[in-house]
Amino acid sequence: MKKILVVEDDPVNQMILIDFLAANGYETVAASTGPEGLERFDQEQPDLCLVDVQLPRKNGFEVVRDIKARGTNTPVLLMSAVYNDHDQSSRTVQLGALADGYLSKPFDLVDLMEQVKTLLGER
């Protein structure tokens, strides 16, 4: 079973993501802050990370950079309600933070699952 780390500070969004991913056969672990997300990453060694851009104590860009600096090939999907022009924000986020994908909030769960499967090599 593939393991997905969800780093999301909004408790409702976190619960929706965890429940949806679990219902689709993934093991999930969660964190609510940037530092906690990095700690859980090191402990759990997930197959994929979903990281919100706006996190307390360390933003999503910093979390992605720190994950990638560990020399891991773990894919990271950034999520944000801040950027709404998907094409521009996707290029900016991917180049600036070395993320492997981007999802605008509010997101469609079908789009989320497509990206998850693609990043996990299940397509």
N, C-alpha and C positions, 0 to 999 in steps of 0.2 A: 504494500500500500504506500503510495506517495504521500510525503509529508509537506504541508504548506504552512509557512509562518505568516500570520496576518498581523501587521503592525498598524494599528488604527486606534486613535484616541477617542473617537466617538463610540460610546458603548452600544448604541443601536446599530450603527453600521458594522461594528465588530461582530455583534451577535448574528446579524444577517449573513455576513460573509462566512463565519464559522459554521453556522447551521446549513447554509446552502452547499458549501464545499463538502461537509461531512455527509450530507444527503446524497452527494454525487460520488461517494466512495473514497474521499481523501481524509487522511489524518490531519488534524489541524492543531496548531498551537498559536497563542496570541500574546501580544504585548501592546501596551498603551502609550509608551514613550519611546523616543529614539534610543536612549541608553538601554532600556529594557529590551528593545527589539534586538540590539546587538548581542546582549547577554543571552537571549533565547536562541539567537542564531548560532552562537558558539556552542551552547548546550545541546541543542536539538539537531543540528546539521540538516536543515530542511532541504527538500528537492526544489522548492520554489518559495520566493518571498513576495508578498503583496504589501507594499509600503505606501502609506499616505504621505503626501508632501508636507502638510502642516501638522507637525507633531510637537509636543512639548519637549523642551530641554535639548533636543537635537532634531533638526528638520529632516524630512525624507531624503533630500539631496545628500546631506551629510551621511545619513545611514547607508545609502547606496554606495557612496564613495568608500566608506569604511568596510562594507561587505566586500566590495571588489578589491580593496587593498589587501585583503586576506589571501588573495591569490586563488579564490574559488571561482568555479564556473557556474555557480548557482544562479539561475535566472532571477531577475527582479522586475516586477511589474509595479510601476508607480501609479498612484491614483490621486486625483485632485479635483476639487470643485473650483479652484482658482482659475485654471486655464480652460477656456471654453472653445477656442478655435482649435479643433482637434489636430489638424495637419501641422500647424505652426507649433503648437505646444508639444506635440509628439516628437518632432525633430529637436526642439530645444531641450526637452527633458532627456531624450536619449543621448544626445551629444554632450550635454552639460553634466549629466549625472551617471553616464555609462549604464543607464537602465536598459533593459531588454524589451520593454514595452510600456505603454501608457494607456490609462483608462480615465476618461472624464467622468466626474460625478455630476448628477446622479447617473449611474450606469445601468445598462440593461443586463440582467443576469445571463442571458444567452451570449451576449458579447463577452462578458467576463469568462464564461466557460470556454468559449472559443479560444481566447487568449491563453487561458490556463493550459488547455490541452496542447496548444501549439508550443508554448514555452516548455512544457514537460515532454515534448516529443511524442505526443500521443495522437498526432494527426498524420 
